[in-house]
Every structure is written in structure tokens, then in C-alpha cells.
Amino acid sequence: MLPSLSSSCRAAAPGVPACAHPLSRATLVVRADATASGKGKPQGGRWRSIDAGVDNSDDQQDISRGREMVDDLFQGGFGQGGTHNAIMTSAEYLSAARTTFNNIEEGFYISPAFLDKLSIHVAKNFMDLPKIKVPLILGIWGGKGQGKTFQCSLAFKKLGISPIVMSAGELESGNAGEPAKLIRQRYREASDIVKKGRMCALFINDLDAGAGRMGEATQYTVNNQMVNATLMNIADNPTNVQLPGVYKNEEIPRVPVICTGNDFSTLYAPLIRDGRMEKYYWNPTREDRVGVCMGIFQEDAIDRGEVERLVDSFPGQSIDFFGALRARVYDDKVRQFVSEIGIENMGKRLINSSQGKVSFEKPSMTLPTLMRYGRMLTEEQENVKRVQLAEAYMSGAELAGNTGSSMPEGFKAA
């Protein structure tokens, strides 16, 4: 039972002032019940903001902010060796491999067959299908410049996925075992994103260029062998991927792996078998080529009929040919700009200029203009195939003369 309190607080100890706002017995009972039931206001000390589970600050950055604000006695050193210097910067906490596609605007064409293949592969890897072994890796291969990587980027944006990206250059290193370790790190990084409740994937660009064997002259290194073996191991055990030297059995979420390349026959054959890798040959149809070109020329006054005529005029060209064709049309505008400011002033105007970025009106994109520049590009391609100087130089010492490689084009010896 709680003792009753009089309105004048006569029970106060000597020297203690009387209560200004006396409490009744009923009020104390209500507050005691609220505290016991846990429904009252949560109690916390003055340092509650740094309690576990509440503090979201960055200790490394807090150390830097406190530089020279604490007595030297507590800094523990001087200069760059002092404890007031952060060990890591904030940029090093962020993943450099995670890629977003917010810079890709709407209006680009996604092949329905391509989107269907990639979305089904991703969905199957996040499903628990009974007694079915789903291949972890999807290998998308095809000719050069056909838009494999860009189609993957559009599909990832459509699916709301920010993948962890690797390139072929990261599959080789001066240190043995580093690329294999990096693949495991990137896979686990993607798995952590899945654990947090968001879809993710590991996207490896040009796998065959980094791990394949291009003919007998290509050196097959230990790293090539370990990259193939690591991908095989991850495909067989996608929920148990450990870093080198770690041997605890920790189950992690499964992450689909998407790879692009030109020729997967250069890879290790057991890696590309059906149980580990599902292969998809990307060879865009005429409808796909027209759709992609409509996205390339979407800001220009070119209708679908003209785009179809342009695509049909260059049937043997890859899709990136038409992107290079559109960029080539700007040559006249750029040439005019250089002639106006002068070649000697070009660097001052383009780099860190107070006038801002260079801008000019879009050139006229007409079908005859595009056809003219297209023929110029194809002529350059034919020259590369026709004038094969390496073959002449490697087969023997070809010196200047009536039949030498230094003969001007169109000149005939008497």
C-alpha cells in the first residue's frame, strides 16, 4: 500500500521545501502501474543516442571531426600517426562494384526475347523449386557490338536490380589467387544485398576475354585456372561461398550470375556444362535492330520508315555501327567550332572554361546524310581488312618500292 500524502506535504523532511504541486495517492498508483506495464515513456540516459542499435554515426569520421578539439594527452600521437586521423575514409566503405542505371533514360528498346530469358533466369534462382537444379550462371554470348551489355543494363533497370559488376580486366592479376578471391568477395557482397531484402545479381562482362583461351598463343595462367574453378565451385554450392582461409559453414542467400562474352567455347568445358551455365545466343533479328535504332535516333526527326531503310542498307553491320554513325554526323559541327575559336585556343575552351560546356544546335539528321556517313564508315572497315600490313611485315622485310606498302592509294607505277 502506498502511504497517503496530504495536500501540504507535512511529511517532508526538515530542510526540504514543501511540494509545490502535491500528488494524490491515485496519481501515484496510475504512474506506478504505467511503469510496471512498460507503456509509459521509455527511459533513457543522456547518452542514449550512442547506445547499441541506435547509433548510426561513423566512428572513423567522428575521430576526424574531433581533430585538435581534444587535449594532446588523449590523442595518442602526433602528425599523421595520431589517433585523430581516420584509418579509412568514407569512400572506402562504399562498394565500387555496385552499379545503378538511373542515368539510362526511358525510350530505349528492350528485346522481348532477351528480357524474357534474363527475367526467367533471375526468377528461377530466387525460387525454391522442388527437386530441380537451377543453373546459377546465365551466359549471354554473341557477335561483337550487338548490344549484349546494354540490353542487360536495360533489363536490370526494368527489374529494379543494381548488380555487382565485374569486368574481364579484373580476372587477371600479378598475384596468384587474387581474381578468384575477388569473385568470392563480389558474390558475397551481392548476397548481403539480397539478405537485406533487395534483388541483386553478379554481372561479369566479357568473361571469355578474361578467363578464356584464345588460340595456342594465349598463355594459360594459374589465375585463369582458379577463376574457372571458382565459378564452378560457386555454381555447385551457391549458398556456401567462403573467402580463402575461412572454413565455417555459413549459409548465405543465393545470387544469380550473369555473364557476357563473344565465344564461350574458349572457356573451360566443365564450367559451361548445362547444370552450371545456361547459355543464350544473342543474335538480334531485323525487328530488334530496327527497335534499337529507333532508340538511337529517338531525339532526331527520323521516322520508322527511314530507320528501316537505313538498317536494310547495312545488313552486315552490328548495332553499334548505327550509334557510331550518329556520332559521326556531329563532325561538321565540331569542325566548325574548332575553326571559329582556333586550334591554339581549343584546350582553354574545353577544359575548365569559365564559359561552361560547349553547346551547339543539333546537326540535320536526314537519311541521305546518314547514308553518306555510313558509306564512309564501311570504307574504313574495308581498308582495315584489305590493307593487312602486319601480314606483310611479319612474313618478310617489305621495303619501299614499286610494290611496297608505302605506295600512295590510287598511284600506279609506270
C-alpha positions as CSV (number, residue, x, y, z in Angstrom):
1,M,0.0,0.0,0.0
2,L,1.2,3.5,-0.9
3,P,1.2,6.0,2.0
4,S,-1.2,8.8,1.8
5,L,0.1,12.2,1.2
6,S,-1.6,15.4,2.5
7,S,-2.0,18.4,0.3
8,S,0.5,20.4,2.3
9,C,3.2,17.6,2.2
10,R,3.5,17.7,6.0
11,A,5.6,14.5,5.9
12,A,8.5,16.3,4.2
13,A,11.9,16.0,6.0
14,P,13.3,19.1,7.8
15,G,15.2,21.4,5.4
16,V,13.3,20.1,2.3
17,P,10.9,22.6,0.8
18,A,7.3,21.7,0.7
19,C,5.8,20.2,-2.5
20,A,4.6,22.9,-4.9
21,H,2.3,20.5,-6.7
22,P,1.2,17.8,-4.4
23,L,0.4,14.4,-5.8
24,S,-2.6,12.4,-4.7
25,R,-2.5,8.7,-3.9
26,A,-4.4,7.9,-7.1
27,T,-1.9,9.7,-9.3
28,L,1.0,7.7,-7.8
29,V,-0.8,4.5,-8.3
30,V,-1.5,5.2,-12.0
31,R,2.1,6.2,-12.7
32,A,3.3,3.1,-10.9
33,D,1.1,0.8,-13.0
34,A,2.2,2.5,-16.2
35,T,5.8,2.0,-15.4
36,A,5.2,-1.7,-14.5
37,S,3.3,-2.4,-17.7
38,G,6.0,-0.8,-19.9
39,K,3.5,1.5,-21.6
40,G,5.0,4.7,-20.2
41,K,7.6,6.9,-21.9
42,P,10.8,4.9,-22.4
43,Q,13.5,5.9,-20.1
44,G,17.0,6.7,-21.5
45,G,20.1,8.3,-20.2
46,R,21.7,11.4,-21.7
47,W,24.0,9.1,-23.9
48,R,21.1,7.1,-25.3
49,S,21.9,8.4,-28.8
50,I,25.1,6.3,-28.9
51,D,23.6,3.1,-27.4
52,A,23.9,-0.1,-29.4
53,G,21.2,-0.3,-32.1
54,V,20.6,3.4,-32.0
55,D,23.9,5.0,-33.0
56,N,24.2,5.4,-36.8
57,S,27.3,7.6,-36.8
58,D,30.6,6.8,-38.4
59,D,33.3,6.3,-35.8
60,Q,36.1,7.0,-38.3
61,Q,34.5,10.3,-39.4
62,D,33.8,11.2,-35.7
63,I,37.5,10.8,-35.0
64,S,38.4,13.2,-37.8
65,R,35.8,15.7,-36.7
66,G,37.4,15.8,-33.3
67,R,40.8,16.7,-34.6
68,E,42.6,19.2,-32.3
69,M,39.4,19.5,-30.2
70,V,40.8,17.1,-27.5
71,D,43.9,17.6,-25.4
72,D,47.0,16.2,-26.8
73,L,47.2,13.9,-23.8
74,F,44.3,11.9,-25.2
75,Q,45.2,12.0,-28.9
76,G,47.8,9.3,-28.7
77,G,50.5,10.6,-31.1
78,F,51.3,13.5,-33.4
79,G,51.2,14.3,-37.1
80,Q,49.7,11.6,-39.4
81,G,50.4,8.9,-36.9
82,G,48.0,10.4,-34.3
83,T,44.7,8.7,-33.4
84,H,42.8,11.8,-34.6
85,N,43.4,10.6,-38.2
86,A,40.7,8.3,-39.6
87,I,42.1,4.9,-40.6
88,M,39.6,4.7,-43.5
89,T,37.8,7.4,-45.5
90,S,34.1,7.3,-46.1
91,A,34.6,6.4,-49.8
92,E,36.3,3.2,-48.8
93,Y,33.2,2.0,-47.0
94,L,31.2,2.2,-50.3
95,S,31.2,-0.5,-52.8
96,A,32.9,0.5,-56.1
97,A,31.4,-2.5,-57.9
98,R,27.7,-1.8,-57.4
99,T,26.1,-0.2,-60.4
100,T,22.9,1.7,-60.8
101,F,21.2,2.6,-64.1
102,N,19.5,5.8,-63.1
103,N,21.3,7.6,-65.9
104,I,19.6,5.5,-68.6
105,E,16.6,7.4,-69.9
106,E,13.3,5.8,-71.0
107,G,12.6,5.1,-74.6
108,F,15.2,2.6,-75.4
109,Y,14.2,-0.7,-77.0
110,I,14.5,-4.0,-75.0
111,S,14.2,-7.2,-77.0
112,P,11.3,-9.2,-75.7
113,A,13.2,-12.5,-76.1
114,F,16.2,-11.1,-74.3
115,L,14.1,-9.7,-71.4
116,D,12.2,-13.0,-71.2
117,K,15.4,-15.0,-70.9
118,L,17.1,-12.9,-68.3
119,S,14.0,-12.3,-66.1
120,I,13.2,-16.0,-66.0
121,H,16.7,-16.9,-65.1
122,V,16.7,-14.4,-62.2
123,A,13.3,-15.5,-61.0
124,K,14.2,-19.2,-61.0
125,N,17.3,-18.5,-58.9
126,F,15.2,-16.8,-56.2
127,M,12.6,-19.6,-56.2
128,D,12.7,-22.9,-54.2
129,L,11.7,-25.3,-56.9
130,P,11.3,-28.9,-55.7
131,K,13.8,-31.4,-56.9
132,I,15.1,-29.1,-59.7
133,K,18.6,-28.0,-60.1
134,V,18.6,-24.5,-61.5
135,P,21.8,-23.3,-63.3
136,L,23.3,-20.4,-61.4
137,I,25.1,-18.8,-64.3
138,L,23.4,-17.4,-67.4
139,G,26.0,-17.0,-70.3
140,I,24.9,-14.5,-72.9
141,W,27.1,-14.7,-75.9
142,G,27.1,-13.4,-79.5
143,G,28.9,-11.2,-82.0
144,K,30.7,-8.0,-81.2
145,G,28.8,-4.8,-80.9
146,Q,25.4,-6.4,-80.8
147,G,24.4,-4.7,-77.6
148,K,24.6,-7.5,-75.1
149,T,25.8,-5.4,-72.2
150,F,23.4,-2.5,-72.9
151,Q,20.4,-4.9,-73.2
152,C,21.5,-6.4,-69.8
153,S,21.6,-2.9,-68.3
154,L,18.1,-2.1,-69.6
155,A,16.8,-5.4,-68.3
156,F,18.4,-4.8,-64.9
157,K,16.8,-1.4,-64.7
158,K,13.4,-2.9,-65.7
159,L,13.7,-5.5,-62.9
160,G,14.9,-2.9,-60.4
161,I,18.3,-4.6,-59.8
162,S,21.5,-2.8,-59.1
163,P,24.0,-5.6,-59.9
164,I,27.6,-6.1,-58.6
165,V,29.7,-5.7,-61.8
166,M,33.0,-7.2,-62.7
167,S,35.0,-6.8,-65.9
168,A,37.4,-9.1,-67.8
169,G,40.4,-7.0,-66.6
170,E,39.7,-8.0,-63.0
171,L,40.1,-11.7,-63.8
172,E,43.9,-11.4,-64.0
173,S,46.4,-10.1,-61.5
174,G,50.1,-10.1,-60.8
175,N,49.3,-12.0,-57.5
176,A,48.2,-15.6,-57.8
177,G,44.7,-16.2,-56.5
178,E,43.6,-12.5,-56.3
179,P,40.9,-12.7,-59.1
180,A,39.4,-15.9,-57.6
181,K,39.3,-14.1,-54.2
182,L,37.7,-11.1,-55.8
183,I,34.9,-13.1,-57.4
184,R,34.1,-14.6,-54.0
185,Q,34.1,-11.2,-52.4
186,R,31.8,-9.7,-55.0
187,Y,29.4,-12.7,-54.8
188,R,29.2,-12.3,-51.0
189,E,28.6,-8.6,-51.5
190,A,25.7,-9.3,-53.7
191,S,24.4,-11.9,-51.3
192,D,24.5,-9.3,-48.5
193,I,22.2,-7.1,-50.6
194,V,19.8,-10.0,-51.0
195,K,19.9,-10.6,-47.3
196,K,18.7,-7.0,-46.7
197,G,15.6,-7.7,-48.8
198,R,16.6,-6.4,-52.3
199,M,17.2,-8.4,-55.5
200,C,20.8,-8.4,-56.8
201,A,23.0,-10.2,-59.2
202,L,26.6,-10.7,-60.1
203,F,27.3,-9.3,-63.6
204,I,30.6,-10.3,-65.3
205,N,31.4,-8.6,-68.6
206,D,33.4,-10.3,-71.3
207,L,34.1,-13.5,-69.3
208,D,35.8,-15.2,-72.2
209,A,38.3,-12.3,-72.7
210,G,39.5,-12.7,-69.1
211,A,39.2,-16.4,-68.5
212,G,39.1,-17.9,-72.0
213,R,42.0,-19.3,-74.0
214,M,42.3,-17.6,-77.4
215,G,44.3,-20.0,-79.5
216,E,47.6,-21.7,-78.8
217,A,49.5,-18.5,-78.4
218,T,47.5,-17.4,-75.3
219,Q,49.2,-18.1,-72.1
220,Y,47.1,-20.1,-69.6
221,T,47.9,-18.8,-66.1
222,V,47.1,-20.0,-62.6
223,N,44.6,-17.2,-62.3
224,N,42.7,-18.4,-65.4
225,Q,42.5,-21.9,-63.9
226,M,41.4,-20.6,-60.5
227,V,38.8,-18.3,-62.0
228,N,37.2,-21.2,-63.9
229,A,37.4,-23.4,-60.8
230,T,35.9,-20.8,-58.5
231,L,33.0,-20.2,-60.8
232,M,32.4,-23.9,-61.0
233,N,32.5,-24.2,-57.2
234,I,30.1,-21.3,-56.7
235,A,27.7,-22.8,-59.3
236,D,27.8,-26.1,-57.4
237,N,27.4,-24.5,-53.9
238,P,25.8,-21.1,-54.3
239,T,24.7,-20.8,-50.7
240,N,28.1,-21.7,-49.2
241,V,30.7,-19.3,-50.6
242,Q,33.6,-18.7,-48.3
243,L,36.6,-16.5,-48.6
244,P,40.0,-18.1,-48.7
245,G,41.1,-19.2,-45.3
246,V,37.6,-19.2,-43.8
247,Y,36.2,-22.7,-43.2
248,K,33.0,-22.1,-41.2
249,N,29.8,-23.5,-42.7
250,E,27.7,-20.3,-43.1
251,E,24.6,-20.4,-45.4
252,I,24.1,-17.2,-47.4
253,P,21.4,-16.2,-49.9
254,R,21.7,-17.4,-53.5
255,V,22.7,-14.8,-56.1
256,P,22.2,-15.3,-59.9
257,V,25.3,-14.8,-62.0
258,I,25.0,-13.1,-65.5
259,C,28.0,-13.3,-67.9
260,T,28.5,-11.9,-71.4
261,G,31.1,-12.9,-74.0
262,N,31.7,-13.4,-77.6
263,D,32.8,-17.1,-77.7
264,F,32.2,-19.4,-74.7
265,S,33.9,-22.3,-76.5
266,T,37.2,-20.7,-75.3
267,L,36.2,-21.4,-71.6
268,Y,36.8,-24.5,-69.6
269,A,34.3,-27.0,-70.9
270,P,33.1,-28.3,-67.4
271,L,32.2,-24.7,-66.5
272,I,29.8,-24.2,-69.4
273,R,28.0,-27.5,-69.0
274,D,24.2,-27.4,-68.7
275,G,24.0,-28.0,-65.0
276,R,26.1,-24.9,-64.2
277,M,25.6,-22.4,-67.0
278,E,22.5,-21.8,-69.1
279,K,23.7,-20.4,-72.5
280,Y,21.8,-17.9,-74.6
281,Y,23.0,-16.9,-78.1
282,W,22.1,-13.3,-78.7
283,N,21.7,-12.6,-82.5
284,P,19.2,-9.7,-82.9
285,T,16.6,-10.0,-85.5
286,R,15.7,-7.3,-88.0
287,E,12.9,-6.2,-85.7
288,D,15.4,-6.0,-82.8
289,R,17.8,-4.0,-84.9
290,V,15.1,-1.6,-86.1
291,G,13.8,-1.2,-82.5
292,V,17.3,-0.4,-81.1
293,C,18.0,2.1,-83.9
294,M,14.7,3.8,-83.1
295,G,16.0,4.3,-79.6
296,I,19.4,5.6,-81.0
297,F,17.6,8.2,-83.3
298,Q,14.7,8.9,-80.9
299,E,15.7,12.6,-80.5
300,D,16.1,13.2,-84.2
301,A,13.5,13.8,-86.8
302,I,13.7,10.4,-88.4
303,D,10.6,8.2,-88.8
304,R,10.4,4.5,-88.6
305,G,10.4,4.0,-92.4
306,E,13.7,5.9,-92.8
307,V,15.2,3.8,-90.0
308,E,14.2,0.6,-91.7
309,R,15.8,1.8,-95.0
310,L,19.0,2.6,-93.1
311,V,19.1,-0.8,-91.3
312,D,18.4,-2.6,-94.6
313,S,21.1,-0.7,-96.4
314,F,23.8,-2.0,-94.0
315,P,22.6,-5.6,-93.2
316,G,26.0,-6.9,-92.2
317,Q,26.8,-4.2,-89.7
318,S,26.5,-4.6,-85.9
319,I,24.1,-2.5,-83.8
320,D,26.9,-0.2,-82.5
321,F,27.6,0.8,-86.1
322,F,24.5,2.9,-86.1
323,G,25.5,4.6,-82.8
324,A,28.9,5.4,-84.3
325,L,27.1,6.6,-87.4
326,R,25.0,9.1,-85.4
327,A,28.2,10.4,-83.6
328,R,29.9,10.8,-87.0
329,V,27.3,13.3,-88.2
330,Y,28.4,15.7,-85.5
331,D,31.9,16.0,-87.2
332,D,30.9,19.0,-89.3
333,K,29.6,20.9,-86.3
334,V,32.7,20.2,-84.3
335,R,34.9,21.1,-87.2
336,Q,33.1,24.5,-87.4
337,F,33.6,25.1,-83.7
338,V,37.3,24.4,-83.9
339,S,37.7,26.7,-86.9
340,E,35.9,29.5,-85.1
341,I,37.9,29.5,-81.9
342,G,41.2,28.4,-83.4
343,I,43.1,25.2,-82.7
344,E,45.5,27.0,-80.3
345,N,42.6,28.1,-78.1
346,M,40.8,24.7,-78.1
347,G,42.2,23.5,-74.8
348,K,41.3,26.7,-72.9
349,R,37.7,26.5,-74.1
350,L,37.2,22.8,-73.5
351,I,39.0,22.2,-70.1
352,N,37.9,24.2,-67.0
353,S,36.4,27.0,-69.0
354,S,34.6,29.8,-67.3
355,Q,32.1,29.8,-70.2
356,G,30.8,26.4,-69.2
357,K,30.2,23.4,-71.5
358,V,30.2,23.7,-75.3
359,S,26.8,23.5,-76.8
360,F,25.5,24.0,-80.3
361,E,22.5,23.1,-82.4
362,K,21.9,19.6,-83.4
363,P,23.0,18.8,-87.0
364,S,20.5,17.9,-89.5
365,M,19.9,14.1,-89.4
366,T,18.5,13.3,-92.8
367,L,18.5,9.9,-94.5
368,P,20.9,11.0,-97.3
369,T,23.3,12.4,-94.7
370,L,23.3,9.2,-92.7
371,M,23.8,7.1,-95.8
372,R,26.8,9.2,-96.8
373,Y,28.5,8.8,-93.5
374,G,27.5,5.1,-93.3
375,R,29.4,4.5,-96.6
376,M,32.4,6.4,-95.2
377,L,32.5,4.1,-92.1
378,T,32.2,0.9,-94.3
379,E,35.1,2.1,-96.5
380,E,37.2,2.4,-93.4
381,Q,36.3,-1.1,-92.4
382,E,37.2,-2.4,-95.8
383,N,40.6,-0.7,-95.6
384,V,41.4,-2.5,-92.4
385,K,40.5,-5.8,-93.9
386,R,42.3,-5.1,-97.2
387,V,45.5,-3.4,-96.1
388,Q,46.9,-6.0,-93.7
389,L,50.3,-4.6,-93.0
390,A,51.1,-7.0,-90.2
391,E,50.9,-9.9,-92.5
392,A,53.3,-8.2,-94.9
393,Y,55.7,-7.1,-92.2
394,M,55.8,-10.5,-90.3
395,S,56.2,-12.6,-93.5
396,G,59.3,-10.7,-94.6
397,A,61.0,-7.4,-94.8
398,E,58.9,-5.5,-97.3
399,L,60.8,-2.4,-98.3
400,A,59.6,0.7,-100.1
401,G,59.5,0.3,-103.9
402,N,57.1,-0.3,-106.8
403,T,55.2,-2.9,-104.7
404,G,55.9,-1.7,-101.2
405,S,53.3,-0.8,-98.6
406,S,54.3,2.9,-98.7
407,M,52.7,3.3,-102.2
408,P,50.0,6.0,-102.2
409,E,46.4,5.0,-102.8
410,G,45.4,5.3,-106.5
411,F,49.0,5.6,-107.7
412,K,50.2,3.2,-110.4
413,A,53.9,2.8,-111.1
414,A,54.9,3.4,-114.7
